[in-house]
Amino acid sequence: STDPAKHAAAAYSTAMLHVRHHDPARRDPQAALAWINQAVAISTLLPDRRLRAFKLGFDLNGKALVETRLGRVEAALRLVEEAIELAERELPPGAHPIHRLVLRANRAQLNVMLGRLEPALADLDAVIAADPQYPDYYLDRGNLLYRLGRWDEAVRDYETAMRVGPPFPEPYYNRAEIRFARGDHLGALADLDYALELEPDFVDGYVNRAGLLVALEEYGRARRDAEYGLGLDPGNPYLLCALGQVEMAEARHAQARQAFDQALQRDPELAVAWANRGMLAYDLGDLDGAIADLTRAIRVSEDATVLFNRAIALRAAGREQEAMADLVRARELAPDDEDIRRAIG
């Protein structure tokens, strides 16, 4: 073909194959960048003004994806905003509504990546108002509302996504996180059960359900989830940590230590693994090891429970002043915790 629009489409499609291949080992964002630049260059030369505006905006949006995969999120945002401005300036009012919605939804995602949550929320509000039957936008807005601490609204969006779309696991998985945070462990478990019924190979679902089952002291089910999940994703540090918690609860101390060690080899910043390995050391009478591991956990993520546990280890080691400092800080983070209050008293 000598049609430049077809040449641009072929270049765009080749770029997307390079950047979105289902096999991550075959992705090549640098090659994708070269191809998408060809598409942009060709579309810039299309003679029909409206076709040029649509095709160029489409290609700029594709280039934004490539830039995102290359870690250049600000550059990606500039490209999407250029595509939005092009559509507003050159396309007739109401033309290509889905194209416009996708651009605004993508701008919202990029702003979320950059921590600009309020502009992202404004875009998602507009997208949902224009297309209220598309479940993915409710899921995205629910996740954003969750980050903003607006949990009731987030749950409403997750439940709308459940209602308007076909069954898929993410809204149930996300609602389970909120239910767990609110202490509704059985509700969270029901959501995770259904998410895994919908997608039996959903690794993150096994991560969260294994951890929840540990909290519920259902160690047999937790072990099955951890081991099955590790079969899907060998070396997953969260699943290794859950397995270590099961081993620790069943007094298999060497196996627990091995699981925590493997988790930390995979992710040295995994606070929950440091915290649990610290508690294992405390149970085995290794106060210095317990204090060291709990300190590493606190450096990664300050948490009232971990501060309380380190205070207990410090107190057992005769370091009362340091223990009291931890308890005071723990009370600031969790003022209603009775264990912390009694330890201070």
N, C-alpha and C positions, 0 to 999 in steps of 0.2 A: 504494500500500500504506500501511496505517497501522501495520504491524508495526515497532516500533522497532529490532529486530535487523536488518531489511532496510535501514532508514534508516542505521544505523551502518555496515553493510557498503558501502552506496553512497558514504557520505562517505569511508570508508577507501580504497576503490578510486579515487575521484577524487583523493585526496591522493597515492596511489602513481603515478597518471598524471602528476601535476605534478612529482614528485620523481625518477621513474625513466624518464621518456620517452626513447626510443632516440635522439632528436635532442636533443643537449644545449642547443641554442638555444631549445627549447620547454620546458625545465625551469623551474619557478618554485617554489623551496622556501618562499617566504613564503606563496604561495597554498596550497601543500601543508600548511603549518602550520595555517592557518585551517580547512581541511577535516578534518585529523586531530584537531584540538581538538573539532570537532563530533562526530566518531566517539567519542572518549573520553567526552564529556559524555553522549551518548545511551547508550553501553554501561554507564555508571555507574548508570543508572536501570533497567536490565533487572530484572524481578522475580525471575526464577529465579536462585538464588545460584550454582549451578555454571555455568550459561550465562554469567552476568554475569562470573564470574572468568575464564572462558576468553576471552570476547570482549574484555573490558577488557585482559587481558594481551596479546592479539593487537594491540589498538590502541596500547597503550603501546609495544610493540615497533616498530610502524610509526612512531610519533612519534620514537622513538630514531633511526631512519634519517633522518628529516627534520632533527633536531637535529645529527646528524653532518654532513649536507650543508651545514648552516649554520655548521659549524666549532665546535660546542659539544659536544665529546666527553664532558666530565664530565657534562653534563646528560643526554646520551644514556645513559651508563652508569647513572646513577641511575634512569632509566626502565626499563631492562632489569632491573635488580635489583629494582625494585618489581614487575615482572611475574613474576619468578621467585618472590619471596616470596608473591605472590598465589596462584600455582599450588600452592605447597607448603602454604599455609594453607587454601585453599578447595576444591581439587580432590581427589577420592578418590585414594588411592595407586595409581599406575600409569595413571591416566587421562591421555589426550592425551600419549602419550610423545614423539611427534614435535615437538609444541609445546614441550615442556620441553627437548628436545635443541637445537632452534633457538635458544631463549633462551640456553642456556649457551654455544653456539657463538658467538652474537653478543656475549655478554659477553666471551668470549675475544678476539674481534677488537678490541673497544673497549679492553680492557686492553693489547693489543699496541700500539695507537695511542698510548696513554699511557705506554708504556715499562714496564709492569708485566708482565714476561714470565713469572715463576713462577706467579702466579695464572692467567694465560692458559693455561699448560701444564697446570695441574691440571684446568681445565675441558675442554680438548681431550682429555686422557686419559680423562676420564669419558664424554665424548660418543662417543669411538671404542669404548670398552668396551661401551657400550650399543648402538651401531650400527656394527659392524665392517666392513660392506660398502659404506659410502658413501665414494667416493674423495675428495671435496672436503675432508673433515676430515683425511685423511692429508696432503693437500697443504698445508693450513694449518699442521698440526703440524710438518711437515717444514720449512716456512719459518721457524717459530719456533725449532726445534732448530738450524737453520743460523745464526740470529742468536745463539744461545747458544754457538756453537762446537762443537756436538755433531754433527759432520758425518757420521759413520758412521750414527748414528740417523736423521739427516735423509735420507740416501740410502735407508735401509730404508723410510722412509715414502713417499718418492717412488716407489719400486719397487712398494710395495703399492698405491699409487694407480693405477699402470700396470696392475696385475694385476686389481684388483677392479672397475675402471670401464671404460667404452668408451675407445678411443684419443683422447686430447686432448693438446695440445702442452705445457702448463705443467710437468708433472713431468719431461719430457725436457729442457725449457729450463732448469729449476732444477738438475737433476742435472748438466747441462753446466757450470754455474757452478762447482760443486764439483770436477768433473773438471779444469776449466781451472786452478783455484786449486792443485790438487795436481800440476800439470804434465802431466796426461794430455790433451794437446791433441788427439790423434786421437780419443780417446773423446768429448771434448767436441764435436768436429766432427760425429761420428756422431749424437750426440743432437740437435744443432741441425739437421742435415740432416733427421732424421725429424720433428722438431717442425714444420719448414717444409713437409714433405711433407703433414703432417696439416692444417696451416693456412697456405696459401700467401701470405696477406696479413698474417701475424703480424709487425708492424713490429719489435717488440723482438727477435724472432728474427734478423731481418736486421741489426740493430744489433750483436748479439753475434757473429754469424757473420762479418760484415765485419771486425770488430776481430780476431777469431781468425785469419782468413785473412791479414790484414796481418802478424800475429805469425809466421805460417807462411810469409810472403813469397810467398803466392799472390795477387799483386796484380791479375791479371786477374779472378779470381773475386771478390775483395774489391770491385773497382770495380763489377762487375755487381750485387752485393748492395747496395752503397751507393746506386747510381743507381736500382735498382728500389725500394728502400725509400723513397727521396726522392720517387718517383712516388706512393707511397701516403701519405706524410706529408711534404709539402714543408716545408723549413726545419727538419727534425728535427736538433737540434744534434749528436747523437751520430753520426748518419749523415754529416753534413757533416764532422765531425772525422775519421771513417774515410776519407772521400773525400780529405780533405787529406793524410792519411798516405800514401795511394796516390800522389797527385800528387807529394808530396815524394820518395817512393822512386823515382819515375820521372823525377826532376829537372825537373819542371814547377813551378818555384818560384813563379811569379806565380799560377798556378791553386791551388797549395797555400795560399799566403797568403790568397787570396780565400776559400777554403773555411773556413779557421780563423777569419778575420774574421767571416764570416757565422755560424759556430757561436757565437762569443762575443757577437754581437749578439743572438742568440736566448737564450743562457744565459751571462751574464757570470760566473757562478760555476763554469763547467765547467773543472775543473782540468786534465783531459787536453788540452783545446784550448790552454790557456795553455802547458802543458809542450811540446806539439808545435810551437806557434808559436815558442817560445823556441829549440828545437833547430833549426828552420828558420833563424832569425836567426843562430844560431851557425854553421851551415853556410855562410851567405852572408857571414860575417866581421863581422856587426854584434854585437859583444860586449855593448855597453850594452843593446841591444834584447833580446838573449838573457837577460841577467841580470835585466832588468826583468820579462820574461814568466815566467821560471822562478820568480822571487820571488812573482809573483801566484799561480802554481800552488801553491806551498808554503803560502801564506797560506790558501788554500782547504782543502788537504789535504796534510799533511806526509807525504812519501813518500821512501823511501831512494833510489830511482832518480833522482828529480827533484833531490834534494839532491846526489847524485853529479854529475849533469849541470851543476848550477849551480856546483859546485866546479871543474869543468873549465873553465867559462867564466870564473870568477873568477881561476883560475890563469893562463889565457891573457891576462887583462887586468892581470896583475901584482899581484893582490890576494891574496897567498899566505895571510896570516893568516885572512882570511875563508873562503878555500877550505878550509883545514885544519879550521876550525870546522864547515863543512858535512860534510866527510868523517868527522869524529869522530861527529857526530850520525847520519849515514847508517849508520856501523858499529854504533851502538847499535840502530838499527831493523832492520838486516840483518847480524848478526854473522858469517854464513857466506859473505858475498859476497866472492869473490876479487878482483874489480875494485876494490872499495873498499879492501880490504886492501893491494893493490899500490900504489894511488894514495897511501895514507898512507905506506907504506914508502918 
